Amino acid sequence: MVDGFRPETLREALKLRKQYDCLPIAGGTDLMVQKARGFALKPDFEKPLLFIGHLPELHKIVIEKNQIHIGAGVLLTDLVNSDIIPEIFKEAVCRMASPASRNLASLGGNICNASPAGDTLPYLYAVDAKLVLKSVSSERIVPIGEFITGPKQTDLEHAELLTEIIIPNKLFNVNYYRKVGQRKGMSLTKAAFLGMADVENRKLTDIRIAFGSVAQTVVRSREIETDIIGKSSGEYINAIPTILKQYAPLIRPIDDARSSAIYRKKVSLRLLEDFLMRLN
């Protein structure tokens, strides 16, 4: 039997997390696969489980002060069905796993899994999402780029829980998302690309570019984005070869069972080029 706790409130969950250094679990769609030992064998959990997926405090989707606050326990299906969530984020979520998995998997779980191929991460990096981390005695707000420190590695302390994700309530007038996999659905990511931009009077006023599954963490360069912003349509079209050269060294994929590094890098740069051409 696996030891575990099912608290009734978030405060009770935080107390248990601190006292027993429990392993948080919501839907378990990533965790159960990671801890699996084979057919008919119970998963190998080195710590007692802390079930938090049912806690109502973790299931809100609300707008406050022009920011969208999403509970860490919100299911992927609930993100897709929400009238508040931007459509480009919904598009990325719809390409994740299967409907059955999306009915169990939580946004907080996908973030804390910290996989370079995490499907929600390119969007969250692109909009500078902030994460609320709570313990019994403290609360801190951390940018997602600082929270995820490497593959399967995060800044979450042993007494903390991720309770909320905060994103701006903002829509871009150009949105582009592509996920490259073996098939359209129920496929692990070979490479992912997300681009968003605001173009006004044929001038670029804002741009966000993020690559998934092609480095140890999501690739985003604010420096390159800042250099592009302010250019007219003709200027950034002419600058595309330079922009591709700037991003090329940042894209450092690996060879694995899903794809080759060469393919991942080539397709990522082609998706970037396609996105930039569409801004004209």
C-alpha positions in Angstrom: 0.0 0.0 0.0 1.2 3.5 -0.8 1.1 6.0 2.1 -0.7 9.2 1.5 -2.8 12.1 2.8 -6.0 13.7 1.5 -6.4 17.1 3.1 -9.7 18.9 3.1 -8.2 22.4 2.8 -5.1 24.1 1.3 -3.9 25.1 4.7 -4.1 21.5 5.9 -2.2 20.4 2.8 0.6 22.9 3.4 0.9 21.7 7.0 1.2 18.1 5.8 3.7 19.0 3.1 5.9 20.6 5.7 5.6 17.9 8.4 6.1 14.8 6.2 7.8 16.2 3.1 5.0 14.7 1.0 5.0 14.3 -2.8 2.2 16.4 -4.2 -0.1 14.7 -6.7 -3.1 16.1 -8.6 -4.0 14.1 -11.7 -0.9 12.0 -11.6 -0.6 11.7 -15.4 3.1 12.4 -15.4 3.9 11.1 -11.9 2.4 7.7 -12.3 4.4 7.1 -15.5 7.6 8.2 -13.9 7.2 6.0 -10.9 5.9 2.9 -12.7 7.8 -0.3 -12.2 6.0 -2.7 -14.6 2.8 -4.6 -15.0 0.8 -5.4 -11.8 3.5 -3.7 -9.6 2.6 -0.7 -7.5 4.5 2.5 -8.4 7.7 3.2 -6.5 7.1 6.3 -4.3 9.9 7.2 -2.0 7.7 9.7 0.0 4.1 9.7 1.2 1.7 11.2 -1.4 -0.2 14.4 -0.8 -3.4 14.4 -2.9 -4.3 18.0 -3.8 -6.2 17.7 -7.0 -9.6 18.0 -5.3 -8.9 21.2 -3.3 -11.3 23.9 -4.3 -8.7 26.6 -3.6 -6.7 25.3 -6.6 -9.4 25.4 -9.2 -10.2 29.1 -9.9 -9.9 30.9 -13.2 -10.5 34.6 -12.5 -9.5 38.0 -13.8 -8.1 40.4 -11.2 -6.5 43.8 -12.0 -6.2 42.8 -15.6 -4.4 39.6 -14.8 -5.7 36.0 -15.2 -5.2 33.9 -12.0 -5.3 30.2 -12.6 -5.3 27.7 -9.8 -2.6 25.1 -10.0 -5.1 22.3 -9.8 -7.1 23.5 -12.8 -7.5 20.7 -15.3 -6.4 21.0 -18.9 -9.9 20.4 -20.0 -11.1 23.3 -17.9 -8.6 25.6 -19.5 -9.9 24.7 -22.9 -13.5 25.3 -21.8 -12.9 28.6 -20.1 -14.0 31.8 -21.7 -11.2 33.7 -20.0 -8.2 31.7 -21.3 -6.6 33.1 -24.6 -7.3 31.0 -27.6 -3.6 30.5 -28.5 -3.1 28.9 -25.1 -6.1 26.7 -25.6 -4.7 25.6 -29.0 -1.5 24.4 -27.3 -3.5 22.6 -24.6 -5.8 20.9 -27.1 -2.7 19.3 -28.7 -1.7 17.7 -25.5 -2.1 14.0 -24.8 -5.7 12.5 -25.1 -9.0 13.9 -24.0 -9.0 11.3 -21.1 -5.6 12.5 -19.9 -6.7 16.2 -20.2 -9.6 15.3 -18.0 -7.1 14.4 -15.2 -4.0 16.4 -15.8 -3.5 19.8 -14.1 -1.7 22.9 -15.3 0.4 22.9 -12.1 1.4 19.4 -12.7 2.6 20.1 -16.2 4.7 23.0 -14.9 6.2 21.2 -11.9 7.0 18.2 -14.1 9.5 20.6 -15.7 9.9 18.7 -18.9 11.6 20.5 -21.8 8.8 19.2 -23.9 6.0 20.4 -21.6 3.3 21.7 -23.9 2.0 24.5 -21.7 5.5 26.0 -21.2 6.2 27.9 -24.4 3.1 30.0 -23.9 3.8 30.6 -20.2 7.4 31.6 -20.9 6.2 33.9 -23.7 3.8 35.8 -21.5 6.2 36.0 -18.5 3.9 33.9 -16.3 4.4 34.3 -12.6 4.0 31.4 -10.1 2.7 31.7 -6.6 4.5 29.3 -4.2 3.0 28.9 -0.8 4.1 27.3 2.5 2.5 27.4 5.9 4.5 30.6 6.8 5.3 32.3 3.6 4.3 33.1 0.0 6.6 34.1 -2.9 6.0 34.9 -6.5 8.5 33.6 -9.0 8.8 34.1 -12.8 8.4 30.7 -14.5 11.9 31.1 -16.1 13.4 31.2 -12.7 11.2 28.5 -11.3 12.2 25.8 -13.8 16.0 25.4 -13.4 16.6 22.5 -15.7 15.0 19.2 -17.0 12.8 17.9 -14.2 14.3 20.5 -11.9 12.5 23.3 -10.1 13.0 25.9 -7.4 10.1 24.5 -5.3 11.2 24.1 -1.7 10.2 21.0 0.3 7.5 22.8 2.3 6.0 24.6 -0.6 3.2 24.0 -3.1 2.6 25.7 -6.4 -0.9 27.2 -5.8 -1.5 29.7 -8.6 -0.3 30.8 -12.1 -0.7 34.5 -13.1 -0.7 35.6 -16.7 -1.5 38.9 -18.2 -5.0 39.4 -19.6 -3.7 40.4 -23.0 -4.4 39.3 -26.5 -2.0 39.7 -29.5 -3.2 40.4 -33.0 -0.9 37.8 -34.6 -0.8 34.3 -33.0 1.1 31.2 -34.3 1.5 27.8 -32.7 2.9 24.7 -34.1 3.7 21.3 -32.4 5.7 18.8 -34.4 5.1 15.2 -33.5 4.5 11.7 -34.9 0.9 12.5 -35.4 -1.6 15.3 -34.8 -2.9 14.0 -31.4 -1.7 11.9 -28.5 1.9 12.6 -29.5 5.0 13.6 -27.5 6.6 16.8 -28.8 9.5 16.6 -31.1 9.6 20.4 -31.3 7.2 23.2 -30.5 7.1 26.8 -31.6 5.0 29.7 -30.3 5.0 33.2 -31.7 2.8 36.2 -30.8 3.0 39.7 -32.0 1.2 43.1 -32.2 1.5 44.8 -35.5 0.1 48.4 -35.8 0.3 50.4 -39.0 2.7 47.9 -40.4 5.0 48.4 -37.5 5.9 45.7 -34.9 5.0 47.0 -31.4 5.4 43.7 -29.5 6.7 40.2 -30.2 7.1 37.0 -28.2 8.9 33.9 -29.4 9.4 30.6 -27.6 10.7 27.2 -28.6 9.9 24.0 -26.7 11.6 20.6 -26.7 14.8 21.9 -28.3 17.0 22.7 -25.2 17.2 22.0 -21.5 14.4 24.5 -20.9 12.1 26.6 -23.1 14.1 28.9 -25.4 13.2 32.6 -25.3 15.4 35.6 -25.8 14.1 39.0 -24.7 17.2 40.6 -26.1 16.4 39.4 -29.7 12.8 40.3 -29.2 13.7 43.8 -28.1 15.9 44.2 -31.2 13.0 43.3 -33.5 10.4 45.5 -31.8 9.9 48.9 -33.5 10.9 47.7 -37.0 8.6 48.4 -39.9 7.3 45.4 -42.0 10.0 45.9 -44.6 12.8 46.2 -42.0 12.0 43.0 -40.1 11.4 41.0 -43.3 14.8 42.0 -44.5 16.2 41.1 -41.0 14.9 37.5 -41.1 18.2 35.9 -42.1 19.9 37.8 -39.2 17.2 36.8 -36.7 17.5 33.1 -37.7 21.3 33.3 -37.1 20.7 34.9 -33.7 18.4 32.1 -32.6 20.3 29.2 -34.1 22.9 28.9 -31.3 20.2 29.0 -28.6 18.4 26.0 -30.1 20.4 23.0 -28.7 18.2 19.8 -29.1 19.3 16.3 -28.4 18.9 13.0 -30.3 16.4 10.6 -28.7 13.8 8.0 -29.7 11.4 10.7 -30.9 13.7 12.6 -33.3 17.2 13.7 -34.2 18.8 16.9 -33.1 19.4 18.0 -36.7 15.7 17.7 -37.6 14.5 19.5 -34.5 16.8 22.4 -35.1 16.0 22.7 -38.8 12.3 22.5 -38.3 12.4 25.0 -35.4 14.2 27.6 -37.5 11.8 27.1 -40.4 8.8 27.6 -38.1 10.4 30.8 -36.9 10.9 32.0 -40.5 7.3 31.1 -41.4 6.0 33.1 -38.4 8.1 36.1 -39.2 7.0 36.1 -42.8 3.3 36.1 -41.7 3.8 39.4 -39.9 4.2 41.3 -43.1 
